[in-house]
Amino acid sequence: MPSTEETTAEPAKSAPSAPPGEDKGTRRLLYFFVGLLCIAALALLVLLFWLLRPKPEAPTGAAEGYPVLPVRSLLAYGGNLSDTLNKPLGTAFDPQGNVWVADTGNGRVLEFRADGASLQQIGAEDGPGKLISPYGIAFDPANNHVLVADWQGGRVLIYTSTGSYVSSLPNPAVDPRIFGPGGFHPYDVKVLGGRIVASNPNGLFFFDQRGGVVGRWGTAVPGTGYAQFKFPDAIAVDPALDRLYVADSVNRRVVALNSNAIVQWTSGSPDESGKLTGFWQLPKGIAIGPDHNIYVVDTFRTTETGVGDGYFVTLSPEGKLLSAFGRYGDEEDAFSFPEHIDYNGDGLWAVADREHGRVLLFTLAPLPAPDDNNQQMYQASFDRGPFPNPVGPPMGPWKGTVVVVHKAYGGWILLVLLLLILLTASWLWRRHKKRNAPPAPEAPKEPTGPTVPEGAKDLSAGFDPEPEGAPGGGTPAAEEPETGP
């Protein structure tokens, strides 16, 4: 009987290993994300410590809830108390966070660091760049320029950031009659959408970079109509919301416009028969603060408490009255006829405190709600229109949208980024472990009996292991064919 050959089971195949280059790249990516996670965690920790730092208490003498927290007063140039400021009217932060001051009574502009260190003065020396009565200050980062509105000098002077005189506007080719009978006497200046806008007694004038006039908002003479202005001392721009706000001082109102010269709303109203009729007394400063809210300086709004009422009034972009604060007095946290105000975008404010001869740098605690009397007066003189006619030609679109991330949201954004980094690092780690895990042992196979070699005849075919008649039965054998006799 032919023998059969037995074969053993094939050995288990090992799982293919990841290519060395791919495994090395995965490890590098994992290390990168782990490092990024550590940096993000450290940044979050620093942010939490900063947010939970002890807040300075309001100075002694301030009413409960008074929000003004002084940082320092800028009183003199170069630390020399004999070179003090004289009736400063304007102030502004440059893109580097330095503080510029229109030292109006001394006919010069000063630059300070936020820590109070003096940096430079411009416009004090005789020559083409000599200042007479500087007021509003603005910056043109695209050209590295500083612009100063000189209201008695009748021009806007342009300097480099290091103080060198460049030019002034309007340029000599501009017909002075375009400014009306009163001429050009700018109070404030801003850079907006590649143009320069300056406030004048009869409205706003827009200039190109060469000093030519490209538009006017207002009329030839000052007036009280909604399309007119009367000695607007300050302007603020918010390109992100397509807004320009005007402190229309002698009309005792604040006006919100868009780039198409359409009035969005007004608050306050002009005098009637020499008497106040609205909410504002003399708005002379205006700036954009956190959450696009508007901060207005009402120079004649004196109060001794400064909680729910006071020099500083906060409005929403829609014109809603949000807060009023700021008291009169000689303490460091009090003011006397404040003028222009500015915000550095990171919690620090600057205001030109005219009669105290200083610029006060300060932060703000939570703001108090306006008192009921101010709420009623404000609502009585608020007007949302409609205002069908524009105040001048369109000056848009205003480019250079400004994105402001308030510090209250900064922590949440950082936390979300931290979680995303953590999830990515976790996924990479699991992927790395899976690729480098040893192959699992293969389960032993059950014996399958002898294997018939290929090409051999299977002798078991038709084999009956149980003979006929044996217990369990069997398959009957085929009968022998009968043979003939």
Backbone hydrogen bonds, N-H to C=O, Kabsch-Sander energy under -0.5 kcal/mol:
donor,donor_aa,acceptor,acceptor_aa,energy
18,A,435,R,-0.5
23,D,19,P,-2.3
24,K,20,P,-2.1
25,G,21,G,-2.1
26,T,22,E,-2.2
27,R,23,D,-2.1
28,R,24,K,-2.2
29,L,25,G,-2.4
30,L,26,T,-2.5
31,Y,27,R,-2.8
32,F,28,R,-2.3
33,F,29,L,-2.2
34,V,30,L,-2.4
35,G,31,Y,-2.5
36,L,32,F,-2.6
37,L,33,F,-2.4
38,C,34,V,-2.1
39,I,35,G,-2.2
40,A,36,L,-2.5
41,A,37,L,-2.5
42,L,38,C,-2.3
43,A,39,I,-2.5
44,L,40,A,-2.5
45,L,41,A,-2.2
46,V,42,L,-2.4
47,L,43,A,-2.5
48,L,44,L,-2.4
49,F,45,L,-2.3
50,W,46,V,-2.2
51,L,47,L,-2.7
52,L,48,L,-2.0
53,R,50,W,-1.0
62,A,59,P,-1.9
63,A,305,T,-0.5
66,Y,63,A,-2.0
69,L,363,T,-2.5
71,V,361,L,-3.2
72,R,361,L,-1.4
74,L,359,V,-2.9
75,L,73,S,-0.8
77,Y,83,D,-2.4
80,N,77,Y,-1.4
81,L,79,G,-0.8
83,D,80,N,-2.3
85,L,75,L,-2.7
89,L,102,A,-1.5
90,G,102,A,-0.8
92,A,100,W,-1.9
94,D,98,N,-2.3
97,G,94,D,-2.3
99,V,112,F,-2.7
100,W,92,A,-3.1
100,W,98,N,-0.5
101,V,110,L,-2.7
102,A,90,G,-2.7
103,D,101,V,-1.2
103,D,108,R,-1.7
104,T,102,A,-2.0
105,G,86,N,-2.6
106,N,103,D,-1.2
107,G,103,D,-0.5
107,G,104,T,-1.4
108,R,103,D,-1.2
109,V,122,I,-2.4
110,L,101,V,-2.4
111,E,120,Q,-2.8
112,F,99,V,-3.2
113,R,117,A,-3.0
116,G,113,R,-2.0
119,L,111,E,-3.0
120,Q,111,E,-1.1
122,I,109,V,-2.6
130,K,127,G,-1.7
131,L,123,G,-2.8
135,Y,149,A,-2.4
136,G,187,Y,-1.5
138,A,147,L,-2.3
140,D,145,H,-2.5
143,N,140,D,-1.1
144,N,140,D,-0.9
145,H,140,D,-2.0
146,V,159,Y,-2.9
147,L,138,A,-2.8
148,V,157,L,-2.4
149,A,136,G,-2.7
150,D,148,V,-0.6
150,D,155,R,-2.4
151,W,133,S,-1.3
151,W,149,A,-0.8
154,G,150,D,-1.2
155,R,150,D,-1.4
156,V,169,L,-2.6
157,L,148,V,-2.5
157,L,155,R,-0.5
158,I,167,S,-3.0
159,Y,146,V,-2.8
160,T,164,S,-2.6
161,S,144,N,-1.3
163,G,160,T,-2.0
166,V,158,I,-3.1
167,S,158,I,-1.2
169,L,156,V,-2.1
171,N,211,G,-1.6
174,V,171,N,-2.1
178,I,175,D,-1.9
179,F,176,P,-1.5
180,G,177,R,-1.7
183,G,180,G,-1.5
185,H,183,G,-0.6
187,Y,199,S,-1.9
190,K,197,V,-2.4
192,L,195,R,-3.0
193,G,399,K,-0.5
195,R,192,L,-1.9
196,I,207,F,-2.3
197,V,190,K,-2.7
198,A,205,F,-2.4
199,S,188,D,-1.9
200,N,203,G,-3.6
203,G,200,N,-2.0
204,L,217,W,-2.5
205,F,198,A,-2.6
206,F,215,G,-2.9
207,F,196,I,-2.9
208,D,212,G,-2.2
211,G,208,D,-1.8
214,V,206,F,-2.9
215,G,206,F,-1.1
217,W,204,L,-2.9
218,G,216,R,-0.6
218,G,391,V,-2.2
219,T,202,N,-0.9
223,G,229,F,-1.4
228,Q,225,G,-2.1
231,F,201,P,-2.7
233,D,231,F,-0.7
233,D,247,A,-1.0
234,A,247,A,-0.9
236,A,245,Y,-2.2
238,D,243,R,-2.8
241,L,238,D,-1.4
242,D,239,P,-1.0
243,R,238,D,-1.9
244,L,257,L,-2.3
245,Y,236,A,-3.2
246,V,255,V,-2.5
247,A,234,A,-2.9
248,D,246,V,-1.2
248,D,253,R,-1.6
249,S,231,F,-0.5
249,S,247,A,-1.7
250,V,230,K,-1.5
251,N,230,K,-0.6
252,R,249,S,-1.5
253,R,248,D,-1.5
254,V,267,S,-2.3
255,V,246,V,-2.2
256,A,265,W,-2.6
257,L,244,L,-2.5
258,N,262,I,-1.6
261,A,258,N,-1.8
263,V,261,A,-0.5
264,Q,256,A,-3.6
265,W,256,A,-1.1
266,T,383,D,-2.7
267,S,254,V,-2.2
268,G,381,S,-1.8
269,S,252,R,-0.8
272,E,275,K,-2.1
275,K,272,E,-1.3
284,K,297,V,-2.7
285,G,297,V,-1.2
287,A,295,Y,-1.8
289,G,293,N,-3.1
292,H,289,G,-1.2
293,N,290,P,-1.9
294,I,315,L,-2.9
295,Y,287,A,-2.9
296,V,294,I,-0.6
296,V,313,V,-2.9
297,V,285,G,-2.8
298,D,296,V,-0.7
298,D,311,Y,-3.4
299,T,282,L,-1.9
299,T,297,V,-0.9
301,R,298,D,-2.1
302,T,300,F,-1.8
308,G,324,A,-1.8
311,Y,326,G,-1.6
312,F,325,F,-3.2
313,V,296,V,-2.5
314,T,323,S,-2.4
315,L,294,I,-2.8
316,S,320,K,-2.1
319,G,316,S,-2.3
322,L,314,T,-3.0
323,S,314,T,-1.4
324,A,368,P,-0.6
325,F,312,F,-2.4
326,G,306,G,-1.5
328,Y,303,T,-3.2
329,G,335,F,-1.6
334,A,331,E,-1.7
335,F,327,R,-2.4
339,E,352,A,-2.6
340,H,89,L,-2.0
342,D,350,A,-2.3
344,N,348,L,-2.4
349,W,362,F,-3.0
350,A,342,D,-2.3
351,V,360,L,-1.6
352,A,340,H,-2.5
353,D,351,V,-0.9
353,D,358,R,-2.0
354,R,337,F,-0.9
354,R,352,A,-1.2
355,E,336,S,-1.9
356,H,353,D,-0.7
357,G,353,D,-0.6
357,G,354,R,-1.5
358,R,353,D,-1.4
359,V,74,L,-1.5
360,L,351,V,-2.1
361,L,72,R,-2.9
361,L,359,V,-0.5
362,F,349,W,-1.9
363,T,69,L,-2.3
365,A,67,P,-2.3
371,D,308,G,-2.1
375,Q,371,D,-2.1
376,Q,372,D,-2.4
377,M,373,N,-2.3
378,Y,374,N,-2.6
379,Q,375,Q,-2.4
380,A,376,Q,-1.9
381,S,377,M,-0.9
381,S,378,Y,-0.9
382,F,379,Q,-1.1
383,D,266,T,-3.1
391,V,261,A,-2.6
395,M,259,S,-3.3
396,G,259,S,-0.8
399,K,397,P,-0.7
403,V,401,T,-0.5
404,V,402,V,-0.6
405,V,403,V,-0.6
406,H,404,V,-0.7
409,Y,406,H,-1.8
410,G,406,H,-1.3
411,G,407,K,-0.9
413,I,409,Y,-2.4
414,L,410,G,-2.4
415,L,411,G,-2.2
416,V,412,W,-2.5
417,L,413,I,-2.2
418,L,414,L,-2.2
419,L,415,L,-2.3
420,L,416,V,-2.3
421,I,417,L,-2.3
422,L,418,L,-2.3
423,L,419,L,-2.6
424,T,420,L,-2.2
425,A,421,I,-2.6
426,S,422,L,-2.3
427,W,423,L,-2.2
428,L,424,T,-2.3
429,W,425,A,-2.1
430,R,426,S,-2.2
431,R,427,W,-2.2
432,H,428,L,-2.4
433,K,429,W,-2.4
434,K,430,R,-2.3
435,R,431,R,-1.9
436,N,432,H,-1.4
437,A,433,K,-0.6
437,A,434,K,-0.6
456,A,453,P,-1.8
459,L,457,K,-1.0
461,A,458,D,-1.2
463,F,460,S,-2.1
470,A,467,P,-2.2
473,G,470,A,-2.4
